[in-house]
Amino acid sequence: MSVFSKVLRAGEGKALKELEALAQRINALEPEIEVLSDDELRAKTSEFRQRIENGASLDDIQEEAFAVVREASRRVLGQRPYDVQLVGAGALHNGMIAEQRTGEGKTLVSTMPAYLNALGGGGVHMVTTNDYLASRDADWMGSIHRFLGLTVGIIQAEMTPEERRPEYASDITYGTNNEFGFDYLRDNMAMRPELQVQRGHAYAIVDEVDSILVDEARTPLIISGRVGETGKWYRDFARISNTLRADQHYEVDEKKRQVITTEEGVHRVEQILGIENLYDFSNVDLIHHLDVALKAKELYERDVDYLVKQGEVKIVDEFTGRVLDGRRYSEGLHQAIEAKEGVKIKEENQTLATITLQNYFRLYEKLAGMTGTAKTEAGEFMEIYNLEVVVVPTNKPIARADQPDLVYVNEDAKFNAILDDILERNAYGQPVLVGTVSIEKSERLSQHLRKNGVHHEVLNAKQHSREAPIIAQAGKFGAVTVATNMAGRGVDIQLGGNPEQLALAEVAKHDLDRDSDEYREQYALALARHEAETEVERTKVLELGGLYVLATERHESRRIDNQLRGRSGRQGDPGESRFYLSLEDDLMRRFANDRVASIMSRLKIPEDVPIEHKMVTKAIERAQNQVEAQNFEIRKNVLKYDEVMDTQRKIIYKWRDTVLTGEATDELVAEWREDVVEDQVLQMTENIDPSEWDWDEFEIRMKALYPTSLSKASFSNPDDLQTDEVVEAYRNEANEAYSKREEELGVDVMRRLERTVVLSIIDNKWREHLAEMDYLRAGIGLRAMGQRDPLVEYQREGFSLFEEVVETTKYDALRYLYHVEVVKQEAPQRPKQIVTNAPTQKGGKTVRNKAKVGRNEACPCGSGKKYKHCHGKPGAEPLTA
């Protein structure tokens, strides 16, 4: 064990003792809280708020608040949180990650810290992995908060800004990580304050924290806008890729997820396209199209990595098995897959705003999380988010039997063995949950079960909407459920069936108000009936050994395997789990195949006979450790690069916020005036003797900025001037000119004009900068060939590019404000946006309006300089036709 791990363990032990003592103090308050009437219990919320207003801290009222929520839960849901749930709640309030095993009631745990922190008035964000869980928890757990007088909001994907704003204004708001993150980005693109929806980032509790902060952290959130028509090339290259053959025209490296074109392949493509040199500078786009077409063909498989639904390619999350609605592969890959599948190709997009999940969640003043599997990533949580992991003890000892893995020579033999195992257990009624790693595998197994007459349910991304009802029944006598990794998250499996879920589904048919007495009465009746029915079935299932979890493959991450195992053996119930593997499985083929295969070959083991040995398990664990370390490095790398952007993003968003709220726009513009004037003067005078200053150039530069009347003759001794004197003179004149402008237009008009002009320029410059940074990022890895650190180079060049953005933003904004003519005009329209999961510029080349010269392109005047250093330079003469 490393020193770091020992330190973490020591700290965790101390924290756990303190939390257990907290639970005892809450227990001591229970008798006095139990005797309160409903109204008296509800009145505690107003009392707590008054005490906070009078100076009490949240910690001062923590024990009493938790006791109040515990009693409210007992009255509203019929569930009294256990002592270990109080421990978990304390950890969440302290800004930690509570690791609690599956079935220990994490969702109920979150109600206590959510209630307590909502009393502070800053709002609480309850973050879940999908819209269904957000909706379920807002209804289910929200009923406790509503009973106690708090407001509960929910953010769903289809909501408009007008619908979102009141939801965010609620005391507690439920939603997905994507919705919270994208709303933050959209708020920082809004042109009017009333279009913003969020009100800050005080406290967040992240459910399934390892899935959101670890698994999804490799993919940044990006809002994009369309840039041009490129669909034809994707379709052409999809056809070309089908004529090319692996190992002849290209080589596939599955470990590195790369496809490398051979010389013969390049020659073949050149023949098809009728060009001499594919690697000519003018053909850079064609190389990009070839690359993504081959990746789409070889590395991305239908019903594994994505599915085609209603004519659209939808990404399937490899960790959860759920469809990632609204997310798209980056850099043209999604379009290449659309071309491969023959569906309509959506246009490529330019990045308008972006942030990684790591940097979004680090915006919160206090962050906490809960999951069944966080300990394996404790180091990452501490390093990236400064979050300590506390392993909360189970309410009852775990009685599940985890059987050794069985390894077969090939996949067919493995599937035959799996089928025999399921048929045998189903014959005497033991419930079976089968976990698969892909939609394709789940449907293949489903076909075999149908042929053998086994009634079963299939749960994958194609049946997303039926997730809760399927899982609610998975523990019933004789149930067989085939599921992707979706089964590992969010919904509890109880032996004999889940009476709460069944009761909720029954009462939902009556369309009653959840806060009404009639709803509570109907729910109580339905719950009592289903509890009686499920208790009978539970007894039968317990006699059969509980829920049997059968996995058809090992996942790359140990956490996902542990999540699946954890579906069985909840709350001290008996259970059993086993993993079936073959040498043809992805993980085995890529990392652990050779040694195991050689032993099976040497011992001449028949196809239908498995091997069961510690060596196999250790080889698999090594492979999983290898992949986990690889993925951690990818996430760290994403974060390191985004941290460069994060500093820049905060500056831009702070500017926007100042302008949008109108609090001090005039002060910001005044500060910019001083900076720009000084910068213009310094460019003309720095390290140059006053006698050699070019006063004609001075006049041209300054007149381009504002109407100046200063010249060499304005100064008494121009050949003996100090730079500071010139700066002061121009500053005073610029300020006077601006005051006159304000008098002409009126103060109110000037403030509105400042807001409109400055916001437009900031947004345009920021969009261009994001594109520049995308291109820089795309090619920066090549710097390593020159013995230079790509990250250091990215930081250095990124800083230089951003400096230029800052300078030109200030200059352009002032130039517009001095010269703009005010005419009656429609309010500016917000650009049409679509959401993607990563940048989609192709091959490092911007698609621009032909009438506009790119700042990094050669200047059309023929000087040989870049446009930004020639006629695109602030104050330069405009280009003439």
TIMI-926376 format. One record per residue (C-alpha): x, y negated, z negated. Coordinates in steps of 0.25 Angstrom, whole numbers, padded with zeros to 4 digits, always signed. Layout:
N
XYZ;...
END
This chain:
881
+0000+0000+0000;+0006-0014+0004;+0008-0025-0007;-0003-0033+0000;-0013-0022-0002;-0009-0020-0016;-0011-0035-0019;-0025-0034-0012;-0029-0022-0021;-0024-0028-0034;-0032-0041-0031;-0044-0033-0027;-0044-0025-0040;-0044-0038-0048;-0055-0044-0039;-0064-0032-0041;-0063-0032-0056;-0067-0047-0056;-0079-0043-0047;-0083-0031-0056;-0083-0041-0068;-0092-0050-0060;-0102-0039-0057;-0103-0036-0072;-0106-0051-0075;-0117-0051-0065;-0123-0038-0071;-0124-0045-0085;-0133-0056-0078;-0142-0046-0072;-0152-0045-0084;-0155-0060-0085;-0157-0061-0070;-0166-0049-0069;-0177-0055-0077;-0178-0068-0068;-0190-0069-0060;-0189-0071-0045;-0191-0086-0046;-0181-0087-0057;-0171-0078-0049;-0173-0087-0037;-0171-0100-0045;-0157-0095-0049;-0153-0100-0035;-0157-0114-0038;-0150-0113-0051;-0137-0108-0045;-0137-0119-0035;-0139-0130-0046;-0127-0124-0054;-0118-0125-0042;-0123-0139-0039;-0119-0142-0054;-0105-0137-0052;-0105-0122-0054;-0097-0113-0044;-0102-0101-0037;-0093-0092-0046;-0101-0098-0058;-0114-0093-0054;-0109-0080-0046;-0113-0070-0057;-0127-0076-0059;-0129-0078-0044;-0125-0063-0041;-0135-0058-0052;-0146-0066-0046;-0144-0060-0032;-0143-0046-0038;-0157-0048-0044;-0163-0054-0032;-0157-0043-0023;-0164-0033-0033;-0177-0040-0032;-0177-0043-0017;-0170-0031-0011;-0171-0021-0022;-0156-0020-0022;-0148-0023-0035;-0133-0025-0031;-0124-0016-0038;-0112-0020-0047;-0102-0017-0035;-0111-0026-0026;-0109-0037-0036;-0094-0035-0035;-0094-0036-0020;-0103-0049-0021;-0092-0055-0030;-0081-0052-0020;-0089-0059-0009;-0091-0071-0018;-0076-0072-0021;-0073-0072-0006;-0069-0057-0004;-0072-0045+0004;-0080-0035-0003;-0078-0021+0002;-0090-0013-0001;-0093+0001+0004;-0104+0004+0014;-0118+0005+0007;-0113-0004-0005;-0123-0015-0002;-0113-0026+0004;-0125-0034+0010;-0131-0035-0004;-0118-0039-0010;-0117-0051-0001;-0130-0057-0006;-0124-0061-0020;-0112-0069-0015;-0120-0075-0003;-0131-0080-0013;-0120-0086-0022;-0112-0093-0012;-0125-0098-0005;-0128-0106-0018;-0116-0115-0015;-0123-0121-0003;-0113-0118+0008;-0120-0107+0014;-0116-0092+0015;-0113-0085+0028;-0116-0070+0028;-0109-0064+0040;-0113-0050+0046;-0109-0043+0058;-0121-0043+0066;-0135-0051+0067;-0143-0039+0062;-0135-0038+0049;-0136-0053+0047;-0151-0053+0050;-0153-0041+0040;-0145-0047+0029;-0151-0060+0030;-0165-0053+0029;-0161-0043+0019;-0151-0049+0009;-0156-0063+0013;-0169-0060+0005;-0161-0060-0008;-0156-0074-0005;-0169-0079+0000;-0176-0073-0013;-0165-0082-0021;-0169-0094-0013;-0157-0095-0003;-0159-0097+0012;-0154-0086+0021;-0150-0089+0036;-0146-0079+0047;-0139-0082+0060;-0142-0073+0072;-0136-0073+0086;-0148-0079+0094;-0150-0091+0085;-0149-0106+0090;-0141-0116+0082;-0154-0122+0077;-0158-0109+0071;-0144-0106+0065;-0143-0120+0058;-0153-0117+0047;-0148-0103+0045;-0134-0108+0042;-0140-0118+0033;-0146-0106+0024;-0139-0103+0011;-0135-0089+0017;-0133-0086+0032;-0132-0072+0038;-0125-0070+0052;-0114-0063+0060;-0100-0067+0060;-0101-0071+0075;-0113-0080+0073;-0106-0088+0061;-0093-0089+0069;-0100-0093+0082;-0109-0103+0075;-0096-0110+0069;-0090-0111+0083;-0103-0116+0089;-0104-0126+0078;-0091-0132+0082;-0096-0133+0096;-0108-0141+0093;-0110-0155+0098;-0120-0159+0088;-0120-0156+0073;-0135-0151+0074;-0129-0139+0083;-0120-0134+0071;-0126-0123+0063;-0116-0119+0052;-0114-0127+0039;-0101-0122+0035;-0093-0110+0030;-0094-0108+0015;-0095-0093+0012;-0097-0081+0021;-0099-0066+0017;-0095-0057+0029;-0102-0044+0029;-0093-0032+0036;-0082-0042+0034;-0072-0032+0040;-0080-0031+0053;-0081-0046+0054;-0068-0052+0049;-0059-0040+0054;-0065-0032+0066;-0071-0044+0073;-0060-0054+0070;-0052-0050+0082;-0063-0057+0091;-0064-0072+0090;-0078-0079+0091;-0078-0088+0104;-0089-0096+0110;-0087-0098+0125;-0092-0105+0137;-0092-0101+0152;-0081-0105+0161;-0083-0099+0174;-0088-0088+0184;-0078-0076+0184;-0087-0064+0185;-0083-0060+0199;-0069-0057+0195;-0073-0049+0183;-0082-0040+0192;-0071-0039+0203;-0061-0035+0193;-0070-0025+0186;-0071-0018+0200;-0056-0019+0202;-0053-0013+0188;-0062-0001+0192;-0052+0002+0204;-0040+0002+0195;-0036+0015+0188;-0030+0016+0174;-0015+0020+0173;-0013+0017+0188;-0018+0002+0189;-0018-0001+0174;-0014+0005+0161;-0023+0005+0148;-0017+0003+0134;-0029+0006+0125;-0021+0003+0112;-0018-0012+0116;-0031-0013+0124;-0024-0017+0137;-0025-0014+0151;-0012-0016+0159;-0012-0017+0175;-0001-0009+0182;+0006-0014+0194;-0002-0004+0203;-0015-0010+0197;-0011-0024+0200;-0007-0021+0214;-0021-0014+0215;-0029-0026+0210;-0021-0035+0220;-0025-0026+0231;-0040-0027+0227;-0039-0042+0225;-0031-0045+0238;-0021-0053+0230;-0005-0052+0231;-0002-0054+0216;-0012-0052+0204;-0002-0059+0195;-0001-0072+0203;-0005-0084+0194;-0017-0087+0202;-0023-0073+0199;-0022-0074+0184;-0037-0072+0183;-0037-0059+0191;-0027-0053+0181;-0036-0057+0170;-0048-0050+0177;-0040-0038+0180;-0036-0037+0165;-0050-0038+0159;-0056-0029+0170;-0046-0018+0166;-0048-0020+0151;-0064-0019+0153;-0062-0007+0161;-0052+0001+0152;-0053-0005+0138;-0068-0008+0136;-0078+0003+0136;-0093+0002+0137;-0101+0006+0125;-0088+0006+0117;-0083-0008+0118;-0095-0015+0124;-0109-0011+0129;-0117-0016+0140;-0131-0021+0136;-0141-0028+0144;-0131-0032+0155;-0121-0037+0145;-0107-0032+0139;-0108-0032+0124;-0096-0030+0115;-0097-0019+0105;-0089-0021+0092;-0080-0010+0090;-0080-0011+0075;-0095-0012+0073;-0101-0006+0086;-0110-0018+0087;-0112-0027+0099;-0105-0040+0098;-0116-0049+0104;-0110-0062+0111;-0096-0057+0110;-0088-0055+0123;-0074-0050+0126;-0064-0061+0129;-0055-0065+0141;-0065-0060+0152;-0065-0045+0146;-0080-0046+0144;-0082-0051+0158;-0074-0039+0163;-0082-0029+0155;-0095-0035+0161;-0089-0034+0175;-0085-0019+0172;-0100-0016+0167;-0106-0023+0179;-0114-0033+0170;-0115-0048+0172;-0102-0055+0169;-0103-0067+0159;-0095-0079+0162;-0081-0081+0156;-0081-0091+0145;-0072-0102+0139;-0070-0102+0124;-0077-0114+0117;-0075-0110+0103;-0068-0099+0096;-0064-0094+0082;-0060-0080+0076;-0068-0074+0065;-0057-0075+0056;-0056-0090+0057;-0071-0092+0056;-0072-0084+0043;-0061-0092+0037;-0069-0104+0039;-0078-0100+0027;-0074-0106+0013;-0077-0092+0007;-0078-0079+0014;-0082-0065+0009;-0085-0051+0016;-0090-0037+0013;-0088-0024+0020;-0086-0009+0017;-0072-0009+0023;-0063-0021+0021;-0051-0015+0013;-0043-0010+0025;-0043-0025+0030;-0040-0031+0016;-0027-0037+0021;-0033-0043+0033;-0045-0049+0025;-0035-0056+0016;-0025-0060+0026;-0035-0066+0036;-0047-0071+0027;-0041-0071+0013;-0052-0061+0009;-0049-0051-0002;-0056-0037-0001;-0063-0031-0013;-0067-0017-0013;-0080-0016-0020;-0082-0002-0027;-0094+0006-0022;-0106+0007-0031;-0105+0022-0031;-0093+0031-0027;-0092+0035-0013;-0096+0050-0010;-0094+0050+0005;-0085+0061+0010;-0076+0056+0021;-0072+0068+0030;-0058+0069+0037;-0058+0065+0052;-0060+0076+0063;-0052+0075+0075;-0055+0082+0088;-0047+0083+0101;-0057+0076+0110;-0070+0068+0109;-0079+0078+0114;-0075+0088+0103;-0077+0077+0093;-0091+0073+0098;-0095+0088+0098;-0090+0089+0083;-0098+0076+0079;-0110+0081+0086;-0109+0095+0078;-0107+0087+0065;-0119+0078+0067;-0128+0090+0071;-0124+0098+0059;-0127+0087+0049;-0140+0082+0056;-0145+0096+0055;-0147+0095+0040;-0150+0080+0040;-0138+0073+0035;-0137+0059+0041;-0126+0056+0050;-0120+0043+0054;-0111+0044+0067;-0101+0033+0069;-0095+0030+0083;-0086+0020+0088;-0093+0016+0101;-0107+0015+0107;-0103+0025+0118;-0099+0036+0107;-0112+0034+0099;-0120+0036+0112;-0112+0048+0116;-0115+0055+0102;-0129+0050+0103;-0131+0058+0116;-0125+0071+0110;-0134+0069+0098;-0147+0067+0106;-0143+0080+0114;-0143+0088+0101;-0156+0082+0097;-0151+0074+0085;-0159+0062+0082;-0150+0050+0079;-0148+0035+0080;-0138+0028+0087;-0132+0015+0082;-0123+0006+0091;-0122-0007+0097;-0134-0003+0107;-0143-0001+0095;-0138-0013+0087;-0152-0018+0083;-0156-0004+0077;-0144-0004+0068;-0151-0006+0055;-0162+0004+0057;-0152+0015+0062;-0143+0013+0050;-0154+0013+0040;-0158+0027+0044;-0144+0033+0046;-0144+0039+0032;-0157+0046+0034;-0159+0061+0033;-0155+0067+0047;-0151+0053+0053;-0140+0053+0063;-0134+0039+0067;-0124+0037+0078;-0118+0023+0076;-0106+0015+0081;-0099+0007+0070;-0111-0002+0068;-0115+0009+0058;-0104+0004+0049;-0109-0009+0046;-0120-0017+0039;-0132-0007+0037;-0132+0003+0025;-0135+0018+0027;-0142+0024+0016;-0145+0039+0014;-0159+0042+0017;-0161+0029+0024;-0160+0014+0021;-0173+0010+0013;-0170-0005+0014;-0168-0005+0029;-0180+0004+0031;-0189-0005+0022;-0184-0018+0029;-0187-0012+0043;-0201-0008+0038;-0204-0022+0032;-0198-0029+0044;-0210-0024+0052;-0220-0032+0044;-0213-0045+0048;-0214-0051+0034;-0206-0063+0028;-0194-0057+0020;-0196-0067+0009;-0211-0064+0006;-0216-0055-0005;-0224-0046+0005;-0210-0043+0012;-0204-0039-0001;-0216-0031-0005;-0216-0023+0009;-0201-0021+0008;-0202-0016-0006;-0213-0006-0002;-0205-0001+0011;-0192+0000+0003;-0199+0009-0008;-0204+0018+0003;-0191+0019+0011;-0183+0021-0002;-0192+0033-0006;-0191+0039+0008;-0176+0037+0010;-0173+0042-0004;-0179+0056+0000;-0170+0056+0012;-0158+0051+0004;-0159+0063-0005;-0158+0073+0007;-0147+0065+0013;-0139+0065+0000;-0140+0080+0000;-0134+0081+0014;-0122+0073+0010;-0126+0059+0014;-0123+0052+0027;-0113+0058+0036;-0104+0048+0044;-0098+0054+0056;-0088+0045+0065;-0085+0049+0079;-0072+0041+0079;-0062+0033+0071;-0063+0018+0072;-0050+0009+0074;-0053+0003+0060;-0054+0011+0047;-0064+0001+0042;-0074+0005+0053;-0072+0020+0049;-0074+0017+0035;-0087+0009+0038;-0093+0021+0045;-0089+0030+0034;-0095+0021+0024;-0109+0022+0030;-0109+0035+0022;-0108+0037+0007;-0114+0024+0002;-0118+0021-0012;-0112+0035-0017;-0120+0043-0007;-0113+0056-0001;-0108+0055+0013;-0098+0060+0023;-0090+0054+0035;-0081+0060+0045;-0074+0055+0058;-0073+0063+0071;-0061+0060+0080;-0055+0064+0093;-0042+0062+0099;-0049+0054+0110;-0055+0044+0101;-0050+0030+0103;-0042+0028+0090;-0036+0042+0091;-0032+0041+0106;-0025+0027+0103;-0018+0029+0090;-0019+0043+0084;-0020+0053+0095;-0006+0059+0098;-0002+0066+0085;-0016+0071+0082;-0018+0076+0097;-0004+0083+0096;-0008+0091+0084;-0022+0095+0089;-0015+0099+0102;-0004+0107+0095;-0014+0114+0086;-0022+0117+0098;-0035+0112+0091;-0048+0115+0099;-0056+0103+0104;-0067+0106+0094;-0059+0108+0082;-0055+0095+0074;-0043+0092+0066;-0045+0086+0052;-0032+0081+0046;-0026+0070+0038;-0016+0067+0049;-0027+0064+0058;-0034+0054+0048;-0020+0047+0046;-0018+0046+0061;-0031+0039+0062;-0029+0030+0050;-0016+0026+0056;-0022+0023+0069;-0033+0015+0063;-0023+0007+0054;-0015+0004+0067;-0028-0001+0074;-0032-0009+0062;-0018-0016+0061;-0019-0019+0076;-0032-0025+0074;-0028-0033+0062;-0016-0039+0070;-0026-0043+0082;-0035-0050+0072;-0023-0057+0065;-0018-0061+0079;-0032-0067+0083;-0032-0075+0070;-0018-0080+0071;-0021-0085+0085;-0035-0091+0081;-0029-0098+0069;-0022-0107+0079;-0035-0110+0085;-0042-0111+0071;-0034-0123+0067;-0037-0130+0080;-0052-0126+0079;-0053-0132+0065;-0048-0146+0070;-0057-0146+0082;-0069-0141+0074;-0066-0152+0063;-0066-0163+0074;-0079-0158+0080;-0086-0157+0066;-0081-0172+0063;-0087-0176+0076;-0100-0168+0075;-0104-0172+0062;-0100-0187+0065;-0094-0189+0051;-0082-0195+0056;-0081-0195+0071;-0077-0210+0072;-0066-0207+0062;-0061-0195+0070;-0061-0203+0083;-0054-0214+0076;-0043-0204+0072;-0042-0199+0086;-0040-0213+0092;-0028-0216+0083;-0022-0202+0086;-0024-0204+0101;-0019-0218+0102;-0007-0214+0094;-0005-0202+0103;-0006-0210+0116;+0004-0220+0111;+0014-0210+0106;+0014-0203+0119;+0019-0216+0126;+0028-0221+0115;+0034-0209+0108;+0050-0208+0109;+0049-0220+0120;+0055-0233+0118;+0045-0244+0117;+0051-0252+0129;+0049-0239+0138;+0034-0237+0134;+0025-0236+0146;+0014-0247+0143;+0007-0244+0156;+0005-0229+0152;+0001-0234+0138;-0010-0242+0145;-0015-0231+0154;-0015-0221+0142;-0023-0230+0133;-0033-0235+0143;-0036-0220+0146;-0040-0219+0131;-0047-0233+0128;-0047-0247+0134;-0034-0253+0129;-0029-0267+0132;-0016-0265+0125;-0003-0265+0134;+0012-0268+0132;+0008-0283+0132;+0000-0281+0120;+0012-0279+0111;+0022-0290+0107;+0034-0282+0108;+0031-0269+0117;+0046-0265+0118;+0048-0264+0103;+0035-0258+0099;+0033-0246+0089;+0024-0235+0093;+0015-0237+0080;+0012-0251+0085;+0007-0247+0098;-0001-0236+0092;-0008-0246+0082;-0011-0256+0093;-0018-0245+0102;-0025-0239+0090;-0031-0252+0086;-0035-0255+0100;-0041-0241+0102;-0049-0243+0089;-0054-0256+0094;-0058-0251+0107;-0066-0239+0100;-0073-0249+0091;-0078-0257+0103;-0082-0244+0110;-0090-0241+0097;-0097-0255+0097;-0101-0254+0112;-0107-0240+0110;-0112-0241+0095;-0108-0233+0084;-0118-0222+0085;-0116-0220+0100;-0100-0220+0097;-0102-0209+0086;-0110-0200+0096;-0101-0202+0107;-0089-0199+0098;-0096-0186+0094;-0100-0182+0108;-0086-0185+0115;-0077-0180+0104;-0085-0167+0103;-0085-0165+0118;-0070-0167+0119;-0067-0159+0107;-0075-0147+0113;-0069-0148+0127;-0055-0149+0122;-0057-0137+0112;-0063-0128+0123;-0051-0131+0132;-0041-0129+0120;-0048-0115+0117;-0046-0111+0132;-0031-0116+0131;-0029-0108+0118;-0036-0095+0125;-0026-0096+0136;-0015-0098+0127;-0019-0086+0118;-0021-0077+0131;-0006-0079+0135;+0001-0082+0122;+0005-0067+0120;+0015-0068+0132;+0023-0077+0123;+0028-0065+0115;+0036-0060+0128;+0044-0073+0126;+0047-0069+0112;+0037-0080+0106;+0026-0078+0096;+0013-0079+0104;+0006-0084+0091;+0016-0095+0088;+0015-0099+0103;+0000-0099+0102;+0001-0108+0090;+0011-0118+0096;+0004-0119+0109;-0010-0119+0103;-0006-0131+0094;-0001-0138+0106;-0013-0136+0114;-0022-0140+0102;-0014-0153+0100;-0017-0157+0114;-0032-0154+0112;-0032-0163+0100;-0025-0174+0107;-0033-0174+0120;-0046-0172+0112;-0044-0185+0104;-0039-0192+0117;-0051-0188+0126;-0061-0191+0115;-0056-0205+0113;-0055-0208+0128;-0069-0203+0130;-0074-0212+0118;-0067-0224+0124;-0072-0223+0138;-0085-0215+0138;-0098-0221+0143;-0110-0219+0135;-0122-0214+0144;-0135-0207+0140;-0132-0192+0141;-0138-0179+0137;-0133-0173+0124;-0121-0163+0127;-0125-0149+0129;-0118-0138+0121;-0111-0129+0131;-0117-0116+0134;-0109-0105+0126;-0108-0091+0125;-0101-0083+0114;-0089-0073+0117;-0079-0066+0108;-0067-0071+0114;-0061-0081+0125;-0064-0077+0139;-0055-0086+0147;-0049-0077+0158;-0034-0075+0160;-0030-0088+0153;-0036-0097+0164;-0047-0108+0161;-0058-0109+0171;-0060-0124+0173;-0068-0134+0181;-0060-0136+0194;-0062-0151+0193;-0054-0151+0179;-0039-0149+0178;-0035-0140+0167;-0026-0147+0157;-0015-0136+0158;-0016-0136+0173;-0007-0143+0183;-0011-0158+0185;-0017-0159+0199;-0008-0172+0201;+0004-0163+0205;+0013-0168+0193;+0016-0153+0189;+0011-0156+0175;+0000-0150+0168;-0013-0158+0169;-0013-0161+0154;+0001-0167+0154;-0002-0175+0167;-0016-0181+0171;-0023-0174+0160;-0015-0181+0149;-0022-0191+0141;-0022-0205+0147;-0017-0199+0161;-0022-0205+0174;-0034-0197+0179;-0032-0187+0191;-0037-0193+0204;-0042-0184+0215;
END
